[in-house]
Amino acid sequence: MQIACDDIAINVMENLIAEKEKMLRETYIDLKKTAAENAIFKLVLGDYEKYYNNIIIKKQKQYDAFKVISDYLDNLIMNTDILSEEAKQMKEDQKEILKKLSYIRGELDELMI
């Protein structure tokens, strides 16, 4: 029961983060357009670019970490003699990791303007 509540809380937080990132992305695009017209906004644009690039780097690191875990689980499943229940759990874990990889890859694609 607690795990389900934690999952719901995590999903709510992920949605809030996604909304904030979307807002930042939209603001970044608007500022980029405005900066071409106004030199004062170039300073603000520089700050947004730093933050935006930092988000991309963090997302890429997150993606890379999940990829390493997924590859490790794949290798473990293929090369060890494990009980069927353990194998089933590992495959479920790997499926969840692959979903996360797909989600993060989508986020990275959105960030690449």
MIDOMAR-801595 format. One line per 2 residues: number of its first residue (from 0); their letters; for each residue y, z, x of C-alpha. Coordinates in Angstrom, 1 decimal, always signed. Each point is the difference from the previous one (the first is absolute). Example, Ala and Ser with C-alpha at 12.3 -4.5 7.8 and 13.67 -1.06 7.14 Angstrom:
BEGIN
0> AS> -4.5 +7.8 +12.3 | +3.4 -0.7 +1.4
END
This chain:
BEGIN
0> MQ> +0.0 +0.0 +0.0 | +2.4 +0.9 +2.8
2> IA> -0.8 -3.3 +1.8 | +1.0 -1.9 -3.1
4> CD> +3.3 +1.9 -0.3 | +0.6 -0.6 +3.7
6> DI> -0.7 -3.8 -0.4 | +2.4 -0.1 -3.0
8> AI> +2.7 +1.7 +2.1 | -0.6 -2.3 +2.9
10> NV> +0.2 -3.1 -2.3 | +3.3 +1.3 -1.5
12> ME> +1.4 +0.5 +3.6 | -1.2 -3.4 +1.1
14> NL> +1.7 -1.6 -3.1 | +3.3 +1.9 +0.8
16> IA> -0.2 -1.1 +3.6 | -0.7 -3.6 -1.1
18> EK> +3.0 +0.1 -2.3 | +2.3 +1.3 +2.7
20> EK> -1.2 -2.6 +2.5 | +0.6 -2.7 -2.6
22> ML> +3.5 +1.3 -0.6 | +0.6 +0.1 +3.8
24> RE> -1.3 -3.5 +0.4 | +2.3 -1.3 -2.8
26> TY> +3.0 +1.9 +1.5 | -0.8 -1.4 +3.4
28> ID> -0.1 -3.6 -1.4 | +3.3 +0.6 -1.8
30> LK> +1.6 +1.5 +3.1 | -1.2 -2.8 +2.1
32> KT> +1.8 -2.5 -2.3 | +3.1 +2.1 -0.2
34> AA> +0.1 +0.6 +3.8 | +0.5 -3.7 +0.5
36> EN> +3.2 +0.3 -2.0 | +1.2 +3.4 +1.2
38> AI> +0.0 +1.3 +3.6 | +0.1 +3.7 -1.1
40> FK> -3.4 -0.4 -1.7 | -1.6 -1.2 +3.3
42> LV> -0.1 +3.6 +1.2 | -1.8 +1.2 -3.1
44> LG> -2.3 -3.1 +0.1 | -0.9 +1.0 +3.6
46> DY> -1.1 +3.4 -1.2 | -2.0 -1.5 -2.9
48> EK> -1.7 -2.4 +2.4 | -1.0 +2.8 +2.3
50> YY> -1.5 +2.0 -2.9 | -1.6 -3.1 -1.5
52> NN> -1.6 -1.0 +3.4 | -1.2 +3.6 +0.3
54> II> -1.7 -0.2 -3.4 | -1.8 -3.3 +1.1
56> IK> -1.2 +1.6 +3.3 | -1.3 +3.1 -1.9
58> KQ> -1.8 -2.2 -2.6 | -1.5 -2.1 +2.8
60> KQ> -1.3 +3.2 +1.8 | -1.4 +1.3 -3.3
62> YD> -1.7 -3.3 -0.6 | -1.4 +0.0 +3.6
64> AF> -1.3 +3.5 -0.4 | -1.8 -0.8 -3.3
66> KV> -1.5 -3.1 +1.7 | -1.4 +2.1 +2.8
68> IS> -1.6 +2.4 -2.5 | -1.4 -2.9 -2.0
70> DY> -1.5 -1.6 +3.0 | -1.4 +3.3 +1.2
72> LD> -1.7 +0.6 -3.4 | -1.3 -3.6 +0.0
74> NL> -1.5 +0.5 +3.4 | -1.4 +3.4 -0.9
76> IM> -1.7 -1.4 -3.2 | -1.5 -2.9 +1.9
78> NT> -1.1 +1.8 +3.2 | -1.3 +3.4 -1.1
80> DI> -3.0 +1.2 -1.9 | +1.5 +2.0 -2.8
82> LS> -1.1 +1.3 -3.4 | +0.7 -2.2 -3.0
84> EE> +2.3 +2.6 -1.5 | +2.0 +0.1 +3.2
86> AK> +0.1 -3.8 +0.2 | +1.1 -0.2 -3.6
88> QM> +2.8 +2.4 +0.7 | +1.1 -1.8 +3.1
90> KE> +0.1 -3.3 -1.9 | +2.1 +1.6 -2.7
92> DQ> +2.3 +1.4 +2.7 | +0.2 -3.4 +1.6
94> KE> +0.8 -1.6 -3.4 | +2.9 +2.4 -0.5
96> IL> +1.3 -0.7 +3.5 | -0.2 -3.8 -0.6
98> KK> +2.1 +0.5 -3.2 | +2.5 +1.9 +2.0
100> LS> +0.0 -2.7 +2.7 | +0.7 -2.6 -2.7
102> YI> +2.8 +2.1 -1.5 | +1.7 +0.6 +3.3
104> RG> -0.3 -3.7 +0.9 | +1.7 -0.8 -3.2
106> EL> +2.8 +2.5 +0.8 | +0.4 -1.6 +3.4
108> DE> +0.1 -3.4 -1.5 | +2.8 +1.1 -2.3
110> LM> +1.9 +1.6 +2.8 | +0.0 -3.3 +2.0
112> I> +3.0 -1.7 -1.4
END
